[in-house]
Amino acid sequence: MPILIRFRPRPGMDIDPALDRRFDADEVRIGRSPESDLVLRDEALRFHHAVISQSDTGIRIRAVGQERDEIALDAVGDSVVLGSHSLTLAPPDAEGPVLVIEPCAGGEDAATLSARYLAGLELPRLAVRRWAWGLALAVLVLGFLVPLASTLLPSSRGLIAAAPAALRPSILWQVGTMSSAHAGFGTECRSCHETPFVPVRSSACLACHAGTGQHVDPHRVPGMDLAETRCETCHHEHKGAVQAIREDQGFCVSCHGAIRRQFPASTLADISDFGRDHPEFAPTIVTDAATGATSRIRLGTPGPWPDHGNLRFTHAQHLAASGIKGPDGNRVLTCPDCHRPDASGAQMQPVKMERDCLACHQLQFEPSHPEWHLPHGQPEEVASRLLGFYGSAVLAGERFDPVRDALFARPGEAPTPAELPQAAAHSAAAAAMASSIARAACGECHATVAPAPGADPLAWTVPPVHVPASFLPLARFDHAKHTSVACQNCHASETSDGGPEALLPGISICRQCHAGAAGDGQKIASPCVSCHVYHHAELAISAPGGVPK
C-alpha cells in the first residue's frame, strides 16, 4: 500500500500540496544522502538515518543499523522527532496512510546545528604550518630531487641499476604499469625519455622499431605523413601490461568508413566492418614479369585475367585423384608435398625446384644417357652444361646424329663437317637444347623464346618468372591458426587451372567462421587489425634532416 508524504514548510503554515510525494515501495529511506528516497537537508541527521515502513496498525520508523530501535505511529496524531523535523501520522486518504513532515517548533536553527556538528570534528590543535612545511619539503626531496639526481648524475646510474626495480627512486615518477613488450628496459627511464621533462620523441621509438613504415605514401597523401606525428599520439605507454597498440576498429573506420569523402583521389572502397560492410577480395596479379608490374582485380570480375607470371602450372593436373606420372610410376600428390610452412607457421615457403619438383622433373635430355641431368638455371648455364656433356662424349668416341635445321643456317653457308668433334658436340647440344628448352624439360613449365634465324642455335632465352609471395600483399593470414581446416575447404586446388581467381577463397568462405568486430553468435570476432597492418615497412618514415621527431 503506498505512503503519502506531505510537507509543511514552517510551523503554523498550511501544508503545500505541490510538495506531496507518494511512495509505492515497501520501505522509504530517509536521510541526508542524495541516494535516500526522502532527502532532508538537516545536519542533525545521518546520511542514511532511518527507514519508514507500514504495519498492520500504522507506520514504523526504524533507525538504520539499529534493528531494535523502532518507533510505532499507530494512532492519528502520533509523532516522532528526527533531528530538527517532526513526523506526524495524519488521517489516511483513499490510497493509504499519510505522514506529515514539518520543522520542529522552537528547534535549533541550521546555523546552530552546523556549529554543533563541526565542533564534534575538532581535533587537538597542532602546529599545522610547521608540519605542512616539513611534509612538503620531504615530498620535494624524496619525490623530485632524489629521482632527478639518480637520472641525471652518471655516478649514480650504476648504483641505481643494481638496485631492485621496486627500490629505484624513479619508481615514484611512474604514472602507470609498463606494457609487457617494454618491461625488460622500462625501469630505465632514459631508454625512452632521452631528455628530462620532454615527451618521448619518435627518434627514441625508431631506434628499436627501425622497420616501422608509413601508413600510406606521404607524397600521395601529405596529411598522413607520420614523420610529422609523434608515435606516442597513437601508442600510449604506462597504460597496463597489454601491448601499446591500438586495436579498436573505430580508429580505422574513422578514415576508411568514408575514405573517398576525405581523399577523393583514393580508389579504395568504403569499409566499416568485415562482417557487414567489406568488399570482395582483390588479389594482386602479375601483368609484366620482366618489370614486376602488378595489377589488382576484384574476385568475381569476368575473365580471363591478365596473369603474365611466365610460369605454366596447374594444380588440377598435379592433384589428380589417379596421381601424376613420375619416375617410379604414378604418384598421388597432396598439398603438403610442395607447400611447406615457414618457421613461424604463418606463411608458406616459396616452392623450390630442387626441393619440391626435382623428384619428378629430373630434367633428363639424352635417352642414351639417363644419368645426365640439366641444371635448373639460366639458359646460358644450360647451354654450357650441354656442350660439356656432349663434348666429353664425342671425345670418348660416341657419335650423335647431326642437326641440319635450316632455321639455324645462313643462306649460302656450307654445313659444318659432322666428322669434326667440335661440330658434332655443338650439333648434338643444339638438338638437345631445342628439345629440352622448348618441350621436354624447361618448356613444360616455362615460356621460352627460340634464337633468331641465323643466330647461335644454343642462344635460347627464358622470360623471367615472377610469382608473388602473396596474392593479397596488403593483408595477412596465419596458416598456423587454421591447421584444423583442410586446405580444400578454402582452396579449390583440385579444379584450378592455375589462376589466383580459382585458388583464392572469396570473402564468403572467410565469413563462414569470421564475423565483424562485435562477433556474431559462434563466429570469431575479427576487427580490422586481425588481417591488416597499419605500418608498411616498404614506406620508410623519414623527415627533413633524417631524424624523425
ZALOMAR-421822 format. One line per 8 residues: their letters; for each residue x, z, y of C-alpha. Coordinates in steps of 0.1 Angstrom, whole numbers. Layout:
! residues N
a) X Z Y | ...
//
This chain:
! residues 549
mpilirfr) 0 0 0 | 15 -9 34 | 25 16 60 | 18 10 97 | 44 25 121 | 31 29 157 | 53 38 187 | 46 60 218
prpgmdid) 74 52 243 | 73 86 261 | 54 119 256 | 19 117 271 | 18 79 272 | -6 57 253 | 5 40 221 | 18 5 227
paldrrfd) 1 -19 201 | 28 -45 209 | 53 -22 192 | 33 -18 159 | 52 -27 127 | 37 -28 93 | 59 -24 62 | 48 -36 28
adevrigr) 78 -22 9 | 76 9 -13 | 103 26 9 | 112 23 46 | 148 31 55 | 152 49 89 | 185 55 108 | 209 42 135
spesdlvl) 224 14 113 | 213 -22 121 | 208 -25 84 | 179 0 84 | 143 -12 82 | 134 11 111 | 162 14 137 | 162 44 160
rdealrfh) 190 45 186 | 194 82 185 | 228 98 184 | 214 128 166 | 206 106 135 | 230 94 109 | 234 57 103 | 214 60 71
havisqsd) 193 90 78 | 161 91 58 | 136 72 36 | 99 71 42 | 76 65 11 | 40 71 1 | 25 96 -23 | -10 101 -37
tgirirav) -18 125 -9 | 1 112 21 | 37 104 33 | 70 117 20 | 102 117 41 | 134 123 22 | 169 127 37 | 194 101 23
gqerdeia) 217 116 -2 | 196 148 -5 | 170 143 -32 | 156 178 -29 | 154 177 9 | 120 162 12 | 91 168 37 | 55 160 29
ldavgdsv) 30 149 55 | -4 152 37 | -29 160 65 | -36 142 97 | -16 158 124 | 12 169 102 | 46 161 118 | 83 163 114
vlgshslt) 112 161 139 | 141 137 132 | 167 141 159 | 150 137 193 | 119 120 178 | 88 133 160 | 70 115 133 | 32 124 131
lappdaeg) 7 114 105 | -23 97 122 | -57 87 108 | -53 58 84 | -66 23 92 | -82 -1 68 | -50 -11 51 | -32 22 46
pvlviepc) -16 53 63 | -4 53 99 | 27 70 112 | 32 76 149 | 68 79 163 | 75 93 198 | 102 111 216 | 100 149 214
aggedaat) 87 167 245 | 114 187 261 | 140 173 237 | 176 167 246 | 182 135 266 | 206 108 255 | 235 120 277 | 233 155 263
lsarylag) 231 142 227 | 260 118 233 | 282 146 248 | 274 169 218 | 282 141 194 | 316 133 210 | 325 170 212 | 324 171 174
lelprlav) 350 145 172 | 376 162 194 | 410 169 178 | 436 193 189 | 454 179 219 | 488 163 212 | 514 147 234 | 499 113 227
rrwawgla) 520 94 252 | 553 108 237 | 541 99 201 | 529 65 213 | 562 55 228 | 581 68 198 | 559 48 173 | 561 17 195
lavlvlgf) 599 19 196 | 601 24 158 | 579 -7 153 | 600 -27 176 | 633 -18 159 | 621 -20 123 | 596 -49 127 | 615 -71 151
lvplastl) 652 -62 159 | 663 -55 123 | 647 -86 108 | 661 -107 137 | 696 -93 132 | 695 -99 95 | 685 -135 101 | 710 -143 129
lpssrgli) 741 -124 121 | 763 -142 95 | 779 -110 84 | 746 -96 72 | 734 -126 52 | 755 -117 20 | 742 -81 20 | 706 -92 26
aaapaalr) 708 -119 -1 | 720 -93 -26 | 691 -70 -19 | 658 -73 -38 | 633 -95 -21 | 608 -67 -15 | 635 -47 4 | 647 -75 27
psilwqvg) 638 -70 64 | 624 -105 67 | 596 -94 44 | 580 -78 74 | 576 -113 90 | 559 -128 60 | 525 -140 71 | 513 -147 35
tmssahag) 523 -155 0 | 547 -184 -6 | 535 -213 -27 | 549 -213 -62 | 568 -245 -55 | 588 -228 -27 | 590 -193 -43 | 626 -199 -55
fgtecrsc) 640 -200 -20 | 611 -188 1 | 627 -154 7 | 654 -171 28 | 636 -179 59 | 663 -202 73 | 657 -226 44 | 628 -239 63
hetpfvpv) 628 -222 97 | 660 -238 110 | 657 -222 145 | 642 -188 151 | 607 -188 167 | 605 -226 164 | 579 -241 140 | 592 -257 108
rssaclac) 603 -293 116 | 598 -323 94 | 635 -327 90 | 637 -295 71 | 609 -307 47 | 625 -341 42 | 659 -326 34 | 644 -318 0
hagtgqhv) 614 -342 -1 | 636 -372 7 | 614 -396 -13 | 583 -389 8 | 570 -420 25 | 543 -431 49 | 507 -433 40 | 503 -469 54
dphrvpgm) 527 -493 71 | 531 -479 107 | 538 -513 120 | 503 -524 110 | 486 -491 118 | 506 -474 145 | 482 -445 148 | 492 -434 112
dlaetrce) 529 -431 118 | 538 -399 100 | 572 -398 118 | 552 -387 149 | 534 -359 129 | 547 -326 116 | 544 -322 79 | 530 -287 85
tchhehkg) 500 -303 102 | 486 -310 67 | 508 -289 44 | 502 -252 52 | 526 -227 37 | 521 -190 33 | 485 -196 21 | 489 -184 -15
avqaired) 507 -193 -47 | 490 -226 -52 | 508 -258 -40 | 505 -265 -3 | 488 -299 -10 | 455 -309 4 | 432 -319 -24 | 398 -318 -6
qgfcvsch) 381 -351 -7 | 367 -348 28 | 403 -353 41 | 404 -388 25 | 368 -397 33 | 373 -389 70 | 391 -423 72 | 381 -442 41
gairrqfp) 344 -434 43 | 342 -458 72 | 376 -475 72 | 366 -507 89 | 350 -489 118 | 383 -471 125 | 405 -500 115 | 386 -533 119
astladis) 415 -554 106 | 415 -535 72 | 405 -554 41 | 397 -522 22 | 362 -512 12 | 345 -481 24 | 348 -453 -2 | 332 -419 -2
dfgrdhpe) 331 -407 -38 | 343 -421 -72 | 311 -414 -90 | 287 -427 -63 | 305 -450 -39 | 336 -467 -52 | 341 -505 -56 | 351 -522 -88
faptivtd) 389 -521 -96 | 411 -548 -80 | 442 -554 -102 | 473 -569 -87 | 483 -602 -104 | 514 -624 -100 | 509 -656 -80 | 546 -666 -79
aatgatsr) 571 -651 -104 | 601 -666 -86 | 594 -646 -54 | 574 -618 -69 | 544 -626 -48 | 512 -610 -59 | 475 -610 -51 | 446 -586 -57
irlgtpgp) 415 -599 -74 | 384 -578 -79 | 373 -573 -116 | 342 -594 -122 | 353 -623 -100 | 348 -656 -118 | 380 -670 -133 | 403 -684 -141
wpdhgnlr) 426 -661 -123 | 459 -674 -108 | 482 -654 -130 | 516 -670 -129 | 539 -645 -146 | 556 -673 -167 | 550 -653 -199 | 530 -667 -229
fthaqhla) 514 -638 -248 | 480 -630 -263 | 470 -596 -276 | 443 -612 -298 | 469 -631 -318 | 492 -601 -323 | 464 -576 -331 | 445 -598 -356
asgikgpd) 430 -578 -384 | 446 -600 -410 | 480 -595 -395 | 506 -618 -380 | 533 -638 -398 | 567 -621 -399 | 600 -624 -417 | 586 -603 -446
gnrvltcp) 551 -617 -447 | 520 -607 -427 | 523 -576 -407 | 494 -557 -392 | 503 -545 -357 | 488 -517 -337 | 492 -508 -300 | 520 -481 -305
dchrpdas) 542 -507 -323 | 550 -522 -289 | 537 -497 -263 | 557 -465 -262 | 551 -437 -236 | 579 -427 -213 | 595 -392 -213 | 566 -378 -192
gaqmqpvk) 539 -394 -215 | 520 -405 -184 | 532 -441 -183 | 542 -468 -208 | 578 -480 -211 | 583 -517 -204 | 582 -538 -235 | 618 -548 -246
merdclac) 626 -579 -266 | 654 -563 -286 | 634 -532 -294 | 598 -544 -297 | 599 -581 -306 | 631 -589 -324 | 619 -577 -358 | 595 -607 -360
hqlqfeps) 610 -631 -334 | 646 -633 -347 | 655 -664 -327 | 668 -684 -356 | 676 -720 -348 | 696 -737 -376 | 679 -740 -411 | 712 -743 -429
hpewhlph) 725 -711 -412 | 696 -685 -411 | 721 -658 -403 | 727 -674 -369 | 706 -658 -341 | 703 -668 -304 | 708 -641 -277 | 678 -631 -256
gqpeevas) 692 -640 -222 | 697 -668 -197 | 697 -705 -208 | 734 -708 -198 | 742 -679 -223 | 721 -696 -250 | 739 -729 -245 | 773 -713 -246
rllgfygs) 764 -695 -278 | 751 -727 -294 | 783 -746 -286 | 803 -717 -301 | 783 -717 -333 | 784 -755 -338 | 820 -759 -326 | 832 -734 -352
avlagerf) 811 -750 -379 | 823 -786 -371 | 859 -774 -371 | 853 -759 -405 | 842 -793 -419 | 805 -791 -416 | 785 -821 -404 | 753 -823 -384
dpvrdalf) 731 -853 -377 | 739 -866 -342 | 713 -869 -315 | 706 -903 -299 | 679 -894 -273 | 675 -920 -246 | 664 -892 -223 | 699 -879 -221
arpgeapt) 718 -912 -220 | 729 -930 -188 | 720 -967 -187 | 748 -989 -199 | 769 -959 -212 | 783 -962 -247 | 774 -935 -271 | 799 -908 -278
paelpqaa) 816 -914 -312 | 799 -890 -335 | 830 -885 -356 | 848 -866 -328 | 845 -828 -334 | 837 -821 -297 | 810 -847 -296 | 795 -836 -329
ahsaaaaa) 793 -799 -318 | 778 -809 -284 | 753 -832 -301 | 742 -805 -326 | 740 -779 -298 | 719 -802 -277 | 695 -808 -306 | 692 -771 -312
massiara) 687 -764 -275 | 659 -788 -272 | 642 -775 -304 | 647 -738 -296 | 642 -737 -259 | 611 -759 -259 | 594 -748 -291 | 607 -727 -319
acgechat) 624 -697 -301 | 622 -694 -263 | 593 -718 -259 | 570 -696 -279 | 568 -670 -251 | 584 -687 -221 | 577 -716 -199 | 607 -740 -200
vapapgad) 619 -769 -179 | 639 -798 -195 | 670 -812 -180 | 666 -841 -156 | 672 -876 -170 | 709 -883 -173 | 718 -846 -169 | 736 -824 -194
plawtvpp) 712 -820 -224 | 721 -783 -225 | 710 -777 -190 | 675 -763 -198 | 660 -738 -174 | 635 -710 -180 | 615 -700 -149 | 618 -663 -141
vhvpasfl) 593 -639 -157 | 576 -612 -136 | 554 -587 -155 | 541 -559 -132 | 547 -524 -144 | 511 -517 -135 | 482 -539 -126 | 469 -511 -104
plarfdha) 501 -500 -84 | 481 -481 -58 | 465 -459 -85 | 480 -435 -111 | 469 -430 -146 | 481 -404 -171 | 481 -417 -207 | 492 -382 -219
khtsvacq) 459 -368 -209 | 439 -395 -227 | 457 -393 -262 | 424 -382 -278 | 408 -415 -269 | 416 -447 -289 | 433 -475 -269 | 405 -499 -278
nchasets) 379 -476 -261 | 394 -487 -228 | 413 -519 -235 | 397 -549 -252 | 430 -560 -266 | 418 -575 -299 | 399 -602 -280 | 422 -605 -250
dggpeall) 438 -639 -242 | 465 -620 -222 | 449 -618 -188 | 445 -585 -170 | 408 -592 -164 | 403 -587 -202 | 428 -559 -207 | 419 -536 -179
pgisicrq) 388 -513 -182 | 362 -516 -155 | 351 -487 -134 | 320 -483 -157 | 344 -473 -185 | 360 -446 -165 | 326 -433 -153 | 316 -425 -188
chagaagd) 338 -394 -186 | 346 -390 -149 | 323 -382 -120 | 329 -377 -83 | 345 -347 -66 | 314 -325 -73 | 313 -333 -110 | 281 -343 -129
gqkiaspc) 270 -323 -159 | 296 -326 -187 | 317 -352 -168 | 351 -344 -153 | 352 -338 -115 | 375 -364 -101 | 384 -363 -64 | 405 -390 -47
vschvyhh) 438 -373 -55 | 431 -375 -92 | 441 -412 -92 | 456 -419 -58 | 487 -406 -39 | 488 -401 -2 | 525 -408 4 | 541 -441 -8
aelaisap) 578 -440 -14 | 583 -476 -6 | 572 -469 30 | 601 -447 42 | 595 -423 70 | 619 -429 99 | 619 -420 136 | 639 -432 166
ggvpk) 674 -418 162 | 669 -415 124 | 658 -378 124 | 621 -371 118 | 605 -344 138
//
